[in-house]
Structures are given as C-alpha cells and as structure tokens.
Amino acid sequence: MNKNINNKIKELILMFSKLDTVEERYELIINFTKNLEKFKDEDKTEENQIKNCQSTTYIKTHLENNKIQILSYSDSLISYGLSALLIYVYNDDDPVNILKYPPTFFNDLKIEESLSPNRSNGLYYMYERLKKDALKYLQNNN
C-alpha cells in the first residue's frame, strides 16, 4: 500500500478507535470539515453534484503537478464530513491510488454501521466520483 495513504488510514483508525459512541464518531467526522478549503458557489453545479446522495453534495477535482486535488461541499454535516475523510486520505496524491486503494478503511472506523443506508450510498457515490475523475486524469496523461 502507498505509504502516505497507509499512514493516513492508520491515523484515522487510531483516532476513531478511541471513541466509544456513535455521537463521538459523528463529532469527529464533522470536525474534519473545519480545515477544508472553501467550496466556491460557482462550483455548485450539476456536473459536480453527487447523484444518489441523500443530501446535496458536491465534489470537484483537478490535477496539479500530477496530484489530484479534491474539494467538496455538502448541506449535511455528516455527508460533508464523510467527503472530508475521503479528502484527508486521497487529496494531493497520485490519482492511481484512488483506484488501487478503495475506502475499505471505513469498516475499521466503525462508521458505516452507524450510517443510514442512504448515507452509505452517498459515501459509495462520492468514492465512485473520485474513481471516475482519477480515471479521466490517468487517461489524459497517457
């Protein structure tokens, strides 16, 4: 596994392992949104919107120095926090790593068991969007 991604996942697992309740997990998830770069209103477009997500959620990516840069916004704090966790792991990394390392670590964080089916679907579609964008960048570089 990519050392950078592996270290980030280990950090997340350690942080979440210290929490006992669903409420504490949700609070930590939401705290991850506090350091995110502001999502511009003009980027809240249909193209950037995550379909099949319970809340209104947007993800925008671009490539900078062959590293994927990820921005997100959601009108739901939980969905916004879930996207922030994906950003924490995958942002500023090689797009190929999004394809190589799916977010199975969410099972270790014990987050999915406390998510509604709709929120779990939203998380799945957020990751699918990242995969689609990563593939696009990789194809454009070849």
C-alpha positions as CSV (number, residue, x, y, z in Angstrom):
1,M,0.0,0.0,0.0
2,N,1.1,3.5,-0.7
3,K,3.0,4.7,2.5
4,N,1.3,8.1,2.5
5,I,-2.2,6.7,2.2
6,N,-1.4,3.8,4.6
7,N,-0.2,6.3,7.3
8,K,-3.3,8.4,6.9
9,I,-5.5,5.4,7.2
10,K,-3.6,4.3,10.3
11,E,-4.0,7.7,11.8
12,L,-7.8,7.7,11.2
13,I,-8.1,4.2,12.7
14,L,-6.2,5.3,15.8
15,M,-8.4,8.4,16.2
16,F,-11.6,6.6,15.7
17,S,-10.6,3.6,17.9
18,K,-10.5,5.9,20.9
19,L,-14.2,6.8,20.5
20,D,-16.9,4.8,22.3
21,T,-20.2,6.2,20.9
22,V,-21.8,7.0,17.6
23,E,-22.1,10.6,18.7
24,E,-18.4,10.8,19.3
25,R,-17.7,9.4,15.9
26,Y,-20.1,11.8,14.2
27,E,-18.5,14.7,16.1
28,L,-15.0,13.7,14.8
29,I,-16.4,13.2,11.3
30,I,-17.8,16.8,11.4
31,N,-14.5,18.2,12.8
32,F,-12.7,17.0,9.6
33,T,-14.7,19.7,7.7
34,K,-13.2,22.5,9.6
35,N,-9.9,22.5,7.7
36,L,-11.3,22.1,4.2
37,E,-10.7,24.7,1.6
38,K,-13.9,26.7,0.9
39,F,-16.0,25.4,-2.0
40,K,-16.9,28.2,-4.4
41,D,-20.6,28.8,-5.1
42,E,-19.9,28.8,-8.8
43,D,-18.7,25.2,-8.5
44,K,-22.0,24.1,-7.1
45,T,-23.0,22.8,-10.5
46,E,-25.0,19.8,-11.7
47,E,-21.7,18.4,-13.1
48,N,-20.1,18.5,-9.6
49,Q,-23.2,17.3,-7.7
50,I,-23.1,13.7,-6.4
51,K,-26.2,12.0,-7.6
52,N,-28.0,9.4,-5.5
53,C,-26.8,11.1,-2.3
54,Q,-29.4,11.9,0.4
55,S,-28.1,15.4,0.8
56,T,-26.9,18.0,-1.7
57,T,-23.2,17.2,-2.0
58,Y,-20.6,18.4,-4.5
59,I,-17.2,17.1,-5.3
60,K,-14.8,18.9,-7.6
61,T,-11.3,17.7,-8.6
62,H,-8.4,18.9,-10.6
63,L,-4.9,17.8,-11.3
64,E,-2.0,19.8,-10.1
65,N,1.6,18.6,-10.6
66,N,0.2,15.1,-11.3
67,K,-1.5,15.0,-7.9
68,I,-5.3,15.0,-7.5
69,Q,-6.8,18.0,-5.7
70,I,-10.2,17.4,-4.2
71,L,-12.8,19.9,-3.0
72,S,-16.2,19.2,-1.5
73,Y,-19.3,20.7,0.0
74,S,-22.5,19.3,1.4
75,D,-25.5,20.8,3.0
76,S,-25.4,17.9,5.5
77,L,-22.6,18.0,8.1
78,I,-22.3,14.2,8.1
79,S,-22.1,13.9,4.3
80,Y,-19.6,16.8,4.3
81,G,-17.6,15.1,7.0
82,L,-17.6,11.8,5.0
83,S,-16.3,13.7,2.0
84,A,-13.7,15.3,4.2
85,L,-12.4,11.9,5.3
86,L,-12.0,10.9,1.6
87,I,-10.2,14.2,1.0
88,Y,-7.9,13.5,4.0
89,V,-6.9,10.2,2.6
90,Y,-6.7,10.8,-1.2
91,N,-6.1,14.5,-1.7
92,D,-2.7,15.6,-3.1
93,D,-1.8,12.1,-4.1
94,D,-1.4,10.2,-7.4
95,P,-4.8,9.6,-8.9
96,V,-3.9,5.9,-9.4
97,N,-4.0,5.4,-5.7
98,I,-7.8,6.2,-5.6
99,L,-8.2,3.2,-7.9
100,K,-5.7,1.0,-6.0
101,Y,-6.9,1.7,-2.5
102,P,-10.7,1.8,-2.1
103,P,-12.0,3.1,1.1
104,T,-12.4,-0.2,2.9
105,F,-10.9,1.5,5.9
106,F,-14.4,2.9,6.7
107,N,-15.2,-0.6,8.1
108,D,-12.3,-0.2,10.5
109,L,-13.5,3.2,11.6
110,K,-16.9,1.6,12.5
111,I,-18.6,4.4,10.7
112,E,-20.7,2.5,8.2
113,E,-22.5,0.5,10.8
114,S,-24.0,3.8,12.2
115,L,-24.9,5.3,8.8
116,S,-28.3,5.1,7.3
117,P,-28.5,3.1,4.0
118,N,-28.9,6.4,2.2
119,R,-25.7,7.9,3.7
120,S,-23.8,4.7,2.9
121,N,-25.0,5.0,-0.7
122,G,-23.8,8.6,-0.7
123,L,-20.4,7.6,0.5
124,Y,-20.2,5.0,-2.2
125,Y,-21.2,7.5,-4.9
126,M,-18.6,10.0,-3.6
127,Y,-15.9,7.4,-4.0
128,E,-17.3,6.4,-7.4
129,R,-17.0,10.1,-8.4
130,L,-13.3,10.2,-7.3
131,K,-12.6,7.0,-9.2
132,K,-14.2,8.4,-12.4
133,D,-12.2,11.6,-12.1
134,A,-9.0,9.6,-11.4
135,L,-9.5,7.5,-14.5
136,K,-10.1,10.6,-16.6
137,Y,-6.8,12.2,-15.4
138,L,-4.9,8.9,-15.9
139,Q,-6.3,8.5,-19.4
140,N,-5.4,12.1,-20.3
141,N,-1.8,11.6,-19.1
142,N,-1.3,8.6,-21.4
